[in-house]
Amino acid sequence: MLTGEAAIQGLAREMIDRHGADAALRAVERLNDCIDQGDLNGRDTWAAVVHAIHDLQQAVLPPGTAGSLALTLQRSKEPKKHLSL
């Protein structure tokens, strides 16, 4: 598994390039896989990647939009309510 800050940052950027707004979610899935497999080094690496993704994504968002982005992502996964006429 990768170690070192440069490797973690590189993997975080690669995840963002590949998965966009879902990068942290995908990294958490990898983190959970490592936990399930008892891979403690992998767990630590993917935990660091998740943190790096959050740091990188916050650095590019305008101030005050991180919370609204999270709310938008949460709402987009909620079931749609249809109005009956």
N, C-alpha and C positions, 0 to 999 in steps of 0.2 A: 504494500500500500504506500501511497505517496506520503512524504513527510516534508516538513520545512514550509516556511511562510510563502515562499515564491511558488511552490508547487500547489499549495492550497489556493492561493489567489488565482493561479492559472486555471485550476479546475473550476473554481467559482465562475470565472469569466466564460469558460467553455460551457458550463451549464446554463448561464444566462443567454449566451449566444444561441444555444440549441433549444432552450425551453422558454425563454422570455419570462413573462410574469409567473410562470409555473416552475421556475428553476428551484426555488426553495422547497416547494412541495416534492419535486422529483428527488432532490437531495435528501429530504427526510425519508422518503421511501427507501433509498439506498441505506441510510442510517439504520432504519428499522430492520432491513434485511441482515445487516451486519450483527445487530443485536440478536436476532432470531438464530443466527448461525454461531453465536458465541465468539465472533471476531472482534475482540476488544480494540485492536489497533485500527481496524476499519471503522469501528464505531467512533473512535476519537477523531479520525480523519474526516469522516462525513459530518460530524458535529461541527468541526472547525469550518468545513465548506459551507454549511448552512449559515453560520455566523458571518462568514465572508460575503456570501450572497446578499444577506440583509444589509451589510455595511455598504456594499457596492450599489445596491439598488437605492438605498437612501441617499447616497451621494449624488445620484443623477436625478432624483425627484425634486421638483420645486418645493420650497418650505411649505409645510401645512398640508401636503397632498398624500403623505404616506397613510394616514388614517382613513382618508376618503377612498384611497385605492383599495385598502383592505376591506372596507365596507362594500365597495363595488364588487370585489371578487366574491365576498360572502353572499351578497344578494344575487349574483349571477348563478349561484349554485342552488338557490332556494327554488322550490317548485313554483311554477307559474300559476297565478290565480286568474281564472277566467270569469268574467262577468256574464251573467245570464240576463237576457232582456225579455 
